[in-house]
Amino acid sequence: MSARSRFALLLMAAGMACASVASHAADAAPAAAPAVDEQKPATPDIPPPVKNLKPLWELGLGVSGVRLPDYRGSNQSHNYLLPLPYIVYRGTWLKSDRDGTRAMLFDSPRVKLDLSFGAAAPARSNNSVRDGMPELPGNLEVGPSLNITLDQEVRKRWTLDLRLPVRGVVTLESSPRYAGTTFSPNLNFDLKDPSHGWNVGFLTGPLFANRRYHEQYYQVDAAYARPDRPAYQTRGGYAGWQTIASTSKRFGHTWFGAFVRLENLNGAVYQDSPLVKRNSALTIGFGISWVLKTSETMVESRY
């Protein structure tokens, strides 16, 4: 679950179809006969656990609606109607699903290390608080995430994870530049309802970033200072708290998802910036996509 555009760019990429197969394996004969010739009852073959098989990839297209603040702490928000590509890829090391897009670096039953991605949309140019200041470009975030499973139901109907993503940030503009580093440790709870097909997720945790990241949003250089917007220098550290709740469901070839995010900036190192006008924000969004093409190759999937 990512920065400002969690819904449009990370949270809403998922596939919820269900398919399964079972296979039987015969036991090998013993290497030697028993010393005593006694008749033993035959042991029936026991089939292996049923596997959850899904297409290797699925492609689709849809639309999403989301209301976003111009930046964290802004008192101005805008509604966006955006195209929503539906991309699911269940490869061995590269995956794009309910957990976002990531490259698997290490995978074990309890600990996973992956290369995760995130993004933030550019801010609107008509924000009155930033009048006369440079526009805020969109950002691309890339970095490793250590994910530790703390507990889960035996059939994985629910899972509780500790996630520790660290990401470097690069601006999305004609001449990209390094824009800082973020760290957003969080507890993530996923609940799957197999009888009705709904998936529910909860995420909560603090946000941290270095000075370079904060200055693009909250610093006011002397050249842009004015009586109602004094010069301000930022520093790195605690950047607030976020809680996200989401739900999604697959209806045949149609996928629907929605989310709500609550952010709180109390105690953030930039809270006294003249560009911060609100200490909390509520973001909501929804999306619907139609699956247009699926792979004939089937692979085992977690979901």
Secondary structure as UniProt FT lines:
FT   TURN            4..5
FT   HELIX           7..11
FT   STRAND          20..21
FT   STRAND          51..55
FT   STRAND          57..69
FT   TURN            72..73
FT   STRAND          77..90
FT   STRAND          94..97
FT   TURN            98..99
FT   STRAND          100..107
FT   STRAND          111..120
FT   TURN            125..126
FT   HELIX           128..130
FT   TURN            131..132
FT   STRAND          138..152
FT   TURN            154..155
FT   STRAND          158..172
FT   STRAND          178..183
FT   STRAND          186..193
FT   TURN            194..197
FT   STRAND          198..209
FT   HELIX           211..218
FT   HELIX           222..224
FT   TURN            227..228
FT   STRAND          237..251
FT   TURN            252..253
FT   STRAND          254..264
FT   TURN            266..267
FT   TURN            269..272
FT   TURN            274..275
FT   STRAND          280..294
FT   STRAND          298..300
//
